[in-house]
């Protein structure tokens, strides 16, 4: 900067956000929720009849969405699962679900129990979505075009403020490592 005073180093916003999401994903309760929700979506997508039933109950909405960065995919899919919570719960409580032979095996019964009756699971899903959504929003902003740098800094500040309510200085640590 001494040699070229008009040039400034700025980290890649998408990369920084991806690393922040990675760090958030390492927090034990977040990791457990992401793993639990992944097992639910894998169960649904690995069984053709269950997948067809899920699409019927969600009006063909998908629970898994690929994102522009590696770690954002888990959080965006978690948000999709939360948005379809009532449809997925209704599916697992329906006669159509009970008519499937998989509903009577231990794995199917466990999925039904977790999705339909475990209110603490859904509360934790909601919390993880609340802390990851601000960063995912900034990521969508970056992906949508090339906003002015000041606008990006404002968006990052807002995201950090929203997340710091849950996880104090962890975001600043990651941002300053870059």
C-alpha positions in Angstrom: 0.0 0.0 0.0 3.0 2.3 0.5 4.1 1.8 -3.0 0.6 2.0 -4.5 -1.6 4.1 -2.2 -4.6 3.9 -4.5 -4.7 0.1 -4.5 -6.4 -1.7 -1.6 -6.4 -5.4 -0.7 -9.9 -6.8 -0.1 -10.6 -10.5 0.5 -13.0 -12.4 -1.8 -16.4 -11.9 -0.1 -17.7 -15.3 -1.3 -14.7 -17.1 -0.1 -14.8 -15.3 3.3 -18.5 -16.1 3.7 -17.9 -19.7 2.8 -15.2 -20.0 5.5 -17.5 -18.3 8.0 -20.2 -20.9 7.2 -17.6 -23.6 7.6 -16.7 -22.3 11.0 -20.3 -22.1 12.0 -20.8 -25.6 10.8 -18.1 -26.8 13.2 -20.0 -25.7 16.3 -21.2 -28.9 17.8 -24.9 -28.2 18.0 -24.9 -26.8 14.5 -23.0 -29.8 13.2 -25.5 -32.1 14.9 -28.5 -30.3 13.3 -27.0 -30.2 9.9 -26.2 -34.0 10.1 -29.7 -34.8 11.4 -31.4 -32.8 8.6 -29.0 -34.3 6.1 -30.0 -37.8 7.2 -33.7 -36.8 6.9 -33.2 -35.5 3.3 -31.0 -38.5 2.4 -33.7 -40.9 3.7 -36.3 -39.1 1.6 -34.2 -38.9 -1.6 -32.9 -42.4 -1.3 -36.3 -44.0 -1.3 -38.3 -43.5 -4.6 -41.7 -43.9 -3.0 -40.9 -41.6 -0.1 -39.5 -39.0 -2.5 -42.6 -39.1 -4.7 -44.8 -38.8 -1.6 -42.7 -35.8 -0.3 -43.0 -34.0 -3.7 -46.8 -34.6 -3.6 -47.1 -33.1 -0.1 -44.7 -30.1 -0.8 -46.2 -29.3 -4.3 -42.9 -30.4 -6.0 -40.7 -28.2 -3.8 -37.2 -29.7 -3.3 -35.6 -30.0 0.1 -32.0 -29.9 -1.3 -30.6 -27.0 -3.3 -27.1 -26.6 -4.5 -25.5 -23.3 -3.6 -22.7 -21.2 -5.1 -20.3 -22.3 -2.4 -19.6 -25.6 -0.7 -20.8 -24.8 2.8 -23.8 -22.7 1.9 -25.5 -25.8 0.4 -26.0 -27.3 3.8 -27.5 -24.2 5.2 -29.7 -23.4 2.2 -31.0 -27.0 2.3 -31.7 -26.6 6.0 -33.7 -23.5 5.3 -35.7 -25.4 2.6 -36.4 -28.2 5.1 -37.6 -25.6 7.7 -39.8 -23.9 5.0 -41.4 -27.3 4.2 -41.6 -28.4 7.9 -45.4 -28.6 8.0 -45.6 -30.4 4.7 -43.0 -32.9 5.7 -44.6 -33.4 9.1 -48.0 -33.9 7.4 -46.5 -36.4 5.0 -45.0 -38.5 7.9 -48.3 -38.5 9.7 -50.4 -39.4 6.7 -52.1 -42.6 5.8 -50.0 -42.6 2.6 -46.8 -42.8 4.7 -48.2 -45.6 6.9 -49.1 -47.5 3.8 -45.5 -47.8 2.8 -43.6 -50.8 4.1 -40.6 -48.6 4.9 -42.7 -46.8 7.5 -42.7 -49.9 9.6 -39.0 -50.6 9.7 -36.8 -49.0 12.4 -35.3 -46.4 10.1 -38.7 -45.2 8.9 -40.1 -45.2 12.4 -37.1 -43.2 13.6 -37.5 -40.6 10.8 -41.2 -40.3 11.5 -40.6 -39.8 15.2 -37.9 -37.2 14.7 -39.8 -35.2 12.0 -43.2 -35.4 13.5 -42.7 -35.3 17.3 -39.3 -33.9 18.1 -40.1 -30.2 18.7 -36.6 -29.4 20.0 -35.2 -30.6 16.7 -37.3 -28.0 14.8 -36.4 -25.3 17.3 -32.7 -26.0 16.8 -33.2 -26.0 13.0 -34.9 -22.6 13.3 -31.9 -21.3 15.3 -29.3 -22.5 12.9 -31.2 -21.0 10.0 -31.5 -17.7 11.9 -27.7 -17.5 12.4 -26.8 -18.7 8.9 -29.4 -16.7 6.9 -27.6 -13.3 7.1 -24.5 -14.7 5.6 -26.4 -16.7 2.9 -28.2 -13.4 2.0 -24.9 -11.7 1.5 -23.7 -14.6 -0.6 -26.8 -14.3 -2.8 -26.1 -10.6 -3.1 -22.5 -11.3 -4.3 -23.7 -14.0 -6.7 -26.3 -11.7 -8.2 -23.8 -9.2 -9.6 -21.1 -6.8 -8.6 -22.4 -4.4 -6.0 -20.4 -1.4 -4.9 -17.8 -2.1 -2.3 -19.5 0.2 0.3 -22.7 -1.7 -0.2 -20.9 -5.0 0.4 -19.3 -3.7 3.6 -22.7 -2.6 4.8 -24.2 -6.0 4.0 -21.4 -7.7 5.8 -21.8 -5.4 8.9 -25.5 -6.2 9.1 -24.8 -9.9 8.7 -22.1 -9.8 11.4 -24.4 -7.9 13.8 -27.2 -10.4 13.3 -24.9 -13.4 13.9 -22.9 -11.8 16.8 -26.2 -11.9 18.8 -25.6 -15.7 18.9 -21.8 -16.1 18.6 -20.0 -13.0 19.7 -16.6 -12.5 18.1 -16.3 -15.7 16.0 -17.2 -13.8 12.7 -14.6 -11.1 13.2 -11.9 -13.7 13.9 -12.5 -15.4 10.5 -12.9 -12.1 8.6 -9.6 -10.8 10.0 -7.7 -14.0 9.2 -8.1 -13.4 5.5 
